[in-house]
Amino acid sequence: MEKLTIQEEEAMQAIWHTKGGFIKEFLDLLPEPKPPYTTLASTVKNLERKGFVKAEKVANSFRYLPSIVEADYKKRFMNGFVSDYFQNSYKELVTFFAKEKKISKNELEEIIKMIENK
């Protein structure tokens, strides 16, 4: 699966959120400063070319639907991220966040409980 640019990921977030729709609907969901309509339309066309969305013609417009489930993209993205930056070790990832004080001892204990109760 091809990696997405930040702009493409933002567009996909809007597409997943709406479960499909029109460019104008996606634009309304994007944070400020919003890209121009034509820029978002080009981004969505790129997503279609990459196979992340499919288009269906509705009157004089196109409705775009996600081709990839958000959870599947997250799994692939995280696996690639951990592989590229943390020697394919989730332990290294958690250690990094602990050292950077981005995760507390209590949060780590909650994670352990979640794992044990699974």
C-alpha positions in Angstrom: 0.0 0.0 0.0 1.3 3.4 -1.0 2.1 5.9 1.7 -0.2 8.9 1.8 1.0 12.5 2.0 -0.3 14.7 4.9 -2.8 16.3 2.6 -4.0 13.0 1.4 -4.4 11.6 4.9 -6.4 14.7 5.9 -8.7 14.1 2.9 -9.0 10.4 3.8 -10.0 11.3 7.3 -12.8 13.4 6.0 -13.9 10.6 3.6 -13.8 8.0 6.3 -15.7 10.3 8.6 -18.5 10.9 6.1 -18.4 7.3 4.9 -18.2 8.8 1.4 -19.6 12.0 -0.1 -18.8 15.0 -2.3 -15.8 17.3 -2.3 -17.7 20.1 -0.7 -18.7 17.9 2.3 -15.0 16.9 2.7 -13.9 20.5 2.5 -16.3 21.4 5.3 -14.6 18.9 7.6 -11.0 20.0 7.1 -9.3 22.3 9.6 -8.4 25.9 8.9 -6.8 27.0 6.8 -8.8 25.0 4.3 -7.3 24.2 1.0 -8.9 25.6 -2.1 -11.7 23.4 -3.5 -9.7 22.6 -6.6 -6.7 21.5 -4.5 -8.9 19.1 -2.5 -10.5 17.8 -5.7 -7.0 17.1 -7.1 -6.0 15.4 -3.9 -9.1 13.2 -4.0 -8.4 12.3 -7.6 -4.9 11.2 -6.6 -6.5 9.0 -3.9 -8.7 7.5 -6.5 -5.7 6.8 -8.7 -3.9 5.2 -5.8 -6.9 3.0 -5.1 -7.9 4.5 -1.8 -11.3 5.8 -3.0 -13.7 5.0 -5.8 -15.9 7.5 -7.7 -19.5 7.2 -8.7 -21.1 9.6 -11.1 -24.1 11.4 -9.6 -25.8 13.9 -12.0 -23.0 16.3 -12.9 -20.7 15.5 -10.0 -18.8 12.6 -8.4 -19.5 11.0 -5.1 -16.3 9.4 -3.6 -16.4 6.3 -1.4 -13.5 4.9 0.6 -12.0 1.7 -0.9 -9.9 1.1 2.1 -11.2 0.6 5.7 -9.6 3.1 8.1 -8.6 0.3 10.5 -6.7 -1.5 7.8 -4.8 1.6 6.8 -3.9 2.3 10.5 -2.6 -1.2 10.9 -0.4 -1.0 7.7 0.7 2.6 8.6 1.7 1.6 12.1 3.5 -1.5 11.0 5.5 0.5 8.5 6.1 3.3 11.0 7.4 0.9 13.8 9.5 -1.0 11.2 11.0 2.2 9.8 11.7 4.1 13.1 11.8 1.5 15.9 13.6 -1.6 14.5 10.2 -3.3 14.2 9.8 -3.3 18.0 6.7 -2.0 19.7 8.7 -2.2 22.9 11.1 0.4 21.5 8.1 2.6 20.5 6.6 2.5 24.0 10.0 3.1 25.5 10.5 6.2 23.3 7.2 7.7 24.4 8.0 6.9 28.1 11.4 8.6 27.8 9.8 11.6 26.1 7.2 11.8 28.9 4.4 11.4 26.4 2.9 8.4 28.3 2.6 8.2 32.1 3.2 5.3 34.4 -0.6 5.1 35.0 -1.3 4.9 31.3 1.3 2.1 31.0 -0.3 0.2 33.8 -3.7 0.6 32.1 -2.2 -0.8 28.9 -0.8 -3.8 30.8 -4.3 -4.4 32.3 -5.9 -4.2 28.9 -3.4 -6.7 27.5 -3.9 -9.1 30.5 -7.7 -8.9 30.3 -7.9 -9.4 26.5 
